Amino acid sequence: MLKYYFINRFDTNLISKQDRDTTIIYRNYQTYNLDNVLKIKKYCRKKNFIFLLSNNIKHAIKFNLDGAYIPSFNINIEHLSYAKKTNFLIVGSAHNLREIRIKEKQGCKIIMISSIFKKNKNYLGLNKFKLISNLTDKKIIALGGLDKNNLKYLNLTKCSGFAGISYFEQKKGP
C-alpha cells in the first residue's frame, strides 16, 4: 500500500520513523525555504525515501527531485511544457469530480481524494469516496482523518494507499 507523509518542516526524527516505502511530501507554504528543500532531498536520498515538493514543479525539476505534488487549489497546466525526467512523479489532490478532471489534465499519475474520514468542509465519507474514486482510472490515495482504527476500511475501496500527517507522526519507530 502506498503511503504519503506531508511534512511542514525538516525533522529527521519524524522522517526516520517511517517505513521505507513512505513518500515524503514537503509542503511548507508559509516559510518556503530552498535550503530546507535541499536538506530534505539529501536526507531522503540517504535513507531511500521518495521526495516530492508541493506546489512548485519548476523547483522539483531544477533540484532533480523524484516528483511534485499539486494541491487541489492549483489548476495551472504550464508544467506540461517543462522537460522532466521520464520517471518524474506528479501527484495531485482533489475533493470532487471537477477537481479530479483537472488533475487528470495536469498529468497526475496518482490522485489523492479527501476527505475520507476527517469531518471538515470537504468530508466525503466512505461511500461518496468510493463513488468518486470509481470515476477515474488513475491510482487513488485516501486523504484525511486516517488513523490505525479506520485504516482497515480502506480495503473496502479501490484506493492504492493513504496520505496524511497525524498518522505518521504517531508512529513509534521503524
GUKOLPA-617549 format. One line per field, with one value per residue (C-alpha): x negated, y negated, z; residue in one letter; residue number from 1. Coordinates in nm, 2 decimals. Each point is the difference from the previous one (the first is absolute). Example, Ala and Ser with C-alpha at 12.3 -4.5 7.8 and 13.67 -1.06 7.14 Angstrom:
2
c1 -1.23	-0.14
c2 0.45	-0.34
c3 0.78	-0.07
res A	S
n 1	2
//
This chain:
174
c1 0.00	-0.14	-0.05	-0.05	-0.12	0.05	-0.27	-0.01	-0.35	-0.32	-0.01	-0.22	0.15	0.35	-0.12	-0.23	0.30	0.17	0.01	-0.24	0.29	0.14	-0.02	-0.09	0.18	-0.13	0.28	-0.11	0.18	-0.07	-0.38	-0.09	-0.38	-0.21	-0.28	0.26	0.10	-0.37	-0.05	0.31	-0.10	-0.34	0.14	0.27	-0.25	-0.22	0.29	0.16	0.32	0.18	0.02	0.26	0.02	0.34	0.14	-0.33	-0.07	-0.26	-0.22	0.07	-0.14	-0.29	-0.12	0.05	0.26	0.20	0.31	0.26	0.33	0.27	0.26	0.36	0.00	-0.27	0.16	-0.30	-0.11	-0.32	-0.22	0.11	-0.25	-0.29	-0.27	0.01	-0.17	0.21	0.06	0.10	0.31	0.29	0.25	0.31	0.28	0.37	0.33	0.25	0.05	-0.09	-0.33	-0.07	0.04	-0.24	-0.26	0.03	-0.06	-0.30	-0.15	0.02	-0.07	0.14	0.30	0.06	0.37	0.10	0.14	0.09	0.03	-0.08	0.33	-0.09	0.16	-0.14	0.13	0.11	0.03	-0.06	0.29	-0.05	-0.37	0.06	0.24	-0.24	-0.30	0.17	0.03	-0.37	-0.25	-0.29	-0.14	0.19	-0.14	0.23	-0.07	0.14	0.06	-0.17	-0.11	-0.09	0.37	0.16	-0.29	0.16	0.30	-0.22	0.02	0.37	-0.12	-0.21	-0.26	-0.37	-0.11	0.04	-0.14	-0.01	-0.19	0.13	-0.01	-0.37	-0.09	0.15	-0.24	-0.23	-0.29	-0.10
c2 0.00	-0.34	-0.25	-0.37	-0.21	-0.38	-0.19	-0.38	0.00	0.20	0.23	0.31	0.16	0.01	0.10	0.28	0.17	0.06	0.32	0.00	0.01	-0.33	-0.30	-0.33	-0.32	-0.34	-0.26	-0.29	-0.29	-0.26	0.01	0.17	0.04	0.14	0.10	0.22	0.16	0.09	0.13	0.22	0.12	0.10	0.18	0.18	0.12	0.12	0.19	0.11	-0.19	-0.14	-0.38	-0.23	-0.38	-0.15	-0.26	-0.08	0.23	-0.24	0.04	0.37	0.04	-0.24	0.18	0.34	0.12	0.31	-0.20	-0.26	-0.02	-0.23	-0.11	-0.02	-0.38	0.00	0.02	-0.11	0.22	-0.18	0.27	0.23	-0.18	0.04	0.26	0.27	0.33	0.30	0.13	-0.35	0.06	-0.25	0.05	-0.22	-0.03	-0.06	-0.03	0.06	0.12	-0.34	-0.01	0.36	-0.09	-0.30	0.23	0.24	-0.29	-0.10	0.34	0.14	0.37	0.02	-0.20	-0.04	-0.04	-0.17	0.01	0.36	0.00	-0.35	-0.18	-0.34	-0.20	0.25	0.30	0.29	0.30	0.35	0.04	-0.33	0.06	0.34	-0.16	-0.28	0.22	0.23	-0.30	0.00	0.26	-0.16	0.15	-0.14	-0.09	-0.06	-0.32	-0.15	0.13	0.34	0.18	0.35	0.08	-0.10	0.10	0.35	-0.16	-0.10	0.37	-0.08	-0.25	0.02	-0.24	0.09	-0.16	-0.29	-0.34	-0.22	-0.16	0.11	0.37	-0.02	-0.22	0.26	0.27	0.13	0.10	0.23
c3 0.00	-0.10	0.29	-0.02	0.29	-0.02	0.19	0.08	0.14	-0.02	0.30	-0.04	0.31	-0.16	-0.35	0.13	0.18	-0.33	-0.20	-0.30	-0.24	0.13	-0.24	0.16	-0.12	0.11	0.01	0.21	-0.17	0.27	0.02	-0.32	0.02	-0.28	0.25	0.18	-0.33	-0.07	0.35	-0.02	-0.35	0.13	0.31	-0.21	-0.25	0.28	0.16	-0.33	0.03	-0.30	0.04	-0.16	0.02	0.03	-0.24	-0.17	-0.30	-0.14	0.32	0.02	-0.35	0.06	0.31	-0.16	0.26	-0.05	-0.09	0.11	0.18	-0.15	0.27	-0.10	-0.02	-0.27	-0.34	-0.20	-0.30	-0.11	0.15	-0.29	-0.22	0.24	-0.08	0.27	0.05	-0.10	0.35	0.14	0.21	0.01	0.28	0.04	0.25	-0.07	0.20	-0.28	-0.36	-0.15	0.18	-0.10	-0.36	0.05	0.16	-0.30	-0.24	0.21	-0.06	0.35	0.02	0.35	0.14	0.37	0.08	0.33	0.25	0.06	0.38	0.12	0.05	-0.15	-0.29	-0.25	0.19	-0.23	0.21	-0.11	-0.25	-0.18	-0.01	-0.17	-0.25	-0.10	-0.01	-0.26	-0.24	-0.09	-0.11	0.18	0.32	0.30	0.34	0.30	0.19	0.32	0.35	-0.03	0.32	0.10	0.07	-0.33	-0.22	-0.04	-0.18	-0.29	-0.11	-0.09	-0.27	-0.31	0.14	-0.03	0.32	0.24	0.09	0.30	0.29	0.34	-0.09	-0.08	0.30	0.24	-0.12	0.27	-0.23	-0.29
res M	L	K	Y	Y	F	I	N	R	F	D	T	N	L	I	S	K	Q	D	R	D	T	T	I	I	Y	R	N	Y	Q	T	Y	N	L	D	N	V	L	K	I	K	K	Y	C	R	K	K	N	F	I	F	L	L	S	N	N	I	K	H	A	I	K	F	N	L	D	G	A	Y	I	P	S	F	N	I	N	I	E	H	L	S	Y	A	K	K	T	N	F	L	I	V	G	S	A	H	N	L	R	E	I	R	I	K	E	K	Q	G	C	K	I	I	M	I	S	S	I	F	K	K	N	K	N	Y	L	G	L	N	K	F	K	L	I	S	N	L	T	D	K	K	I	I	A	L	G	G	L	D	K	N	N	L	K	Y	L	N	L	T	K	C	S	G	F	A	G	I	S	Y	F	E	Q	K	K	G	P
n 1	2	3	4	5	6	7	8	9	10	11	12	13	14	15	16	17	18	19	20	21	22	23	24	25	26	27	28	29	30	31	32	33	34	35	36	37	38	39	40	41	42	43	44	45	46	47	48	49	50	51	52	53	54	55	56	57	58	59	60	61	62	63	64	65	66	67	68	69	70	71	72	73	74	75	76	77	78	79	80	81	82	83	84	85	86	87	88	89	90	91	92	93	94	95	96	97	98	99	100	101	102	103	104	105	106	107	108	109	110	111	112	113	114	115	116	117	118	119	120	121	122	123	124	125	126	127	128	129	130	131	132	133	134	135	136	137	138	139	140	141	142	143	144	145	146	147	148	149	150	151	152	153	154	155	156	157	158	159	160	161	162	163	164	165	166	167	168	169	170	171	172	173	174
//
